């Protein structure tokens, strides 16, 4: 079994060096600014989001993801003029022998179309530190083309567009604009641009119950298309229940709640489908959102849609 795990990690590392493999997104349905810089400023209040996800619990070298995003609006949303927002996102990912730590500052401008409808454009600029430690991987033969250890700082650019209406959100995000070679660990190694489209819809069932389906589709060239489907069932804007799937590779269940409309805590369990017997592919993630400087101004539909 130990040799099987080692061989699996070697295949995983080889795939990563050819293209780009990142752990599953962590609570994307809560961290809008983290997946698209255009979302900064779309809310009338500041937000602080943080999350942690542990995938394939009990598996040596399994992915772990930690991220945090602070999103700030700059002016009064009652104005019909263009609104501005900014945000800061910190992300750390670890998978097998690879590590990825990025810090990004983003800005956005969003324009009121009518009533609560707004369209927003955003860009983000930052840097990512990528690391590789081959000592964490055991192979039958030494690969001469791969160094035992490498670490590099690379620039990072993102851009996106988002449209938020009273009952739905749609957006397009482009991450890691421009391929960046990481030649010190292999001739084919690079970070490639990731494209994502997503949407969310608000469907009231009765005065207390609301169903909120979400869909996100993303692709990195030369890799399979990924998608995340999530259904959120909300009761009285206090309790959340979740069910979803990441690319049909598992099924997700979650529960969460809100305290005084400013503190939101959600937990998600993912049961992964594994073709290997006795291999635990289960994952756990926790997401926390805190709303700051709200001045007790809340729009119910916006809260149900964005939280």
N, C-alpha and C positions, 0 to 999 in steps of 0.2 A: 504493500500500500504506500510505503514511503517513497519507493521508486516511481510509483504512478503519480504521486503528487509532484515530485521533482520534475518529471517529464512534462506534466501539465503546465507548471510554471515556466519551463523553458519555452514551450510553444507560445504561451502568453507573451513572454518577453520578446520573442522573435516577431510576433504579430505587431507588437507595439513599435518596434524599431522600423518596420516597413511603413506604417501609417501612423495613426494617432488613436489610441484607445484610452478613454477616460472613464472613471467610475460613473455609475448612474447619477443623474442630477439629483440633488438633495432638496426635496420640498419645493420644486419649481413653482408650484401653485401658490406658494406664499411669498417667495422671494422674486418678485417681478423685476426689480431693479438689477438683480444679480444675473438674469438671463437676457436682459435688454436694457441698454442705457436710456432708451426713450421713455421708460416708465418713471424716471426721476421727475418729481414735480407734478405728476398727474393727480396725486392726492393733495388735499388741503392741509395736511399736517405732516410733520416729520415722522419717520419710522426707523426703528432699529431692528434688524432681523439677524438671527444667528441660528445655525443648524449643525448637527453632527449626524453622519451616517456611517455605520459599520456594515459592510457587505460580507457575505459568505462567512458568517461567524464560526470560528474554530478552525478555519482553513489558513495554513501558514502563508503569509504574504498577501492576505486578502485586502481588498481596497478599503480605505478609510478616507472619508471626506469631511472637512470642516470648512464652513464659510460664514461670513458675516457681511452685512450690507447696511450702510447708513444712507438714507435718502432724505433730502431736504428740499422743500419748496422755497422760492425766493420772494413771491409777492402774493397779494390778495387775489383769490380766485374769482372774486366778484367782478373783476375787470374783464372787459371784452378783448383787451390787448393780449399779445403773446405772453405766455407765462414761462418762467424759467425754473429749472431745477438742477440739482447736482447730487452726486452720490459718490461714495467710496466703498469699494468691495475688496475684501481679503479672502483668498481661497487657498486651501492647502489640500492636496490629494497625495495619497501614498498607495501604490499598488506594486506588490512584489519588490523588485529592485529599483523601481522608479519613484521619484518624488517630483512634485510640481507645486510651487508656491508662487502666487501672483498677487500683486497689489495694483488696483486700477482706480483712477479718478475719472468720473464721467460727468458730462453736462448735457442738458436737453432744453429744447424750446418746444412748447406745445400751445396750439392755437384753438380757441373755442370755435367750433363749427356752428352749433346751435344748442341752446339749453345746456344740458350736462355733457353733450358730445364734445370730445376733444381729440385732435390728432397731434402726435408728438414725434419729433425727430431727435435722436441722441447719438453721441459719439463718446467713446471711452479710450483713454490713453494710459498705458501703464507698462509694467515689466513683469516677466515671469522668470523664476529661477528653476531650472530643470536639473535633476540629478539622477545619476545612475550608479549603482553599486553592484557589480557582478559577483562580489563575494557572497551575496545573499541568494545566489542561484547556483545549484550544483548540476553540472552536465557531465556526460560521459567523456567528452573530449573538449579540450580547451579551444575556444574560437579565437584565432589569432587576430581577426579583423576587429575585435571588440575590446576596448580597453577595460581594465578591471574597475576603474572608477572615473567618473566625469561629472563636472558641474558647469553650467553655463547660465549667463543672464541674457535674456532675449527681450526685445521690445514686443509690446502687445497692443493691438488696436481692435476695437469693436465698433459696431454701428448698428442702428436699428430704427424701425418705425413702428408706431403703435397707434391704434385707434380705440378709444374707450367711449362706448355709448351707455345709455341707461341700463341696458340689459345684457350687454355682451362686450367682450374684448377680443381683438385680433391683433396680431403683430408679426413682424419679420425681424430676425436678429442675425447678424453676421459676426462670428467670433473668430479671433486670430486671423485677421485680414492679412493675406500675403503669407505664403509658406516660408518657414524659417528652418534652415538646415541646422542639424545638430550632428555634425560630421564626426565628432570625436568618439562616438560610440558605434559608428557604422556608416558605410557609404550611402545607404538608402534612408537614413534616419531624417525625419523632418516633422514639424508641426504643420498641419494643414488647416485650411479655413473650414469652419463648420457653419452650415446654414440651418436655421430653424424657423419654422412657421408654427404658430400656435393660436388657439382660440379658447374662449370660455363663455358659457351662456348661462343666464339666470332664468330659472323656470319655477315660478311660485306654484306650489301645489294647493295651499290654503293659507290662511293668515299666519299660521305657525311654522309650517313645513315648506322648505325650499330645496329644490334639486339644482345642483350646479355642476354640469359636466365640463371637463377640460380635455383638450387634445393638443399634444405637441409632437411634431414630426421634425427630425433633424438628420442631417447627413454630412459626413466627412468623405470626400472623394476617395475611392478605392476601398470603402468599407460599406457594410450593409446599412440600409436606411433604418433608423431607430424611431420608435414612437412611444409615447407615454399617454395612456388613457386613464383618467381619474374621474370618478363620480363622488361628489360631496353632497351629503344630505344634512341640511342644517335645521335645527329646531330652535325657534324663537331667538335666533341670533346669539345663542349661548352654547349649544352643543353641536359638534360636528362629527359625522360618521363618514368614513371613506372606504371605497373599494376601487381597485384599478389594476392595471397590468403594464409592465415595461416590456414592450415588444413581444408579448406572449411568452416571455421567458420566466414568468412567475406570476403570482397573484398577490396583490397588496390589500391589507386591511388596516384601518386606522381609526383613531378616536381623538377628539380634541375638544377644547372649550375656550370660552372667553370670559374674562373677569372685568366687569365695569367698562366694557367696550375698549379698553386700552391695552390689555394683556392677553395674548393668545398663545396657547400651547397645544401642539398637535404631536401625536406619536403615530408612526407608521411601521407595520411589520410586513415584510415581504417573504413569502414562501417561494423559493426558487426551484424551478424544474431542472433536475440534474440527471443526465444519462448514466452517471457513475454511482453505483451502490455505495452507501455509507459515506457519501460526501455531502456535507452540510452546506447548502447554498442559500440559507436564510439570511435576511438582513434586517437591521433595525435603524430607524432614523427618528430624530427629535427635532422639531422646529419651534422656535420661539420668536414672537414678534411683539414689540412694544411700541405703542404710538405716543409720540412726544408733542408737546405744545399744541394740543388739539383745541383748546379753549371750548371744550364740550360741543364742538360743531361736528355732527355726524350726519351723513346721508345713508339711510338704511340700505338702499340698493347698492351703493358703492361699497359698503362694508361687506355685504354678502358676496359681492362679485370679486373683490380684491383680496379678502382675508383667507 
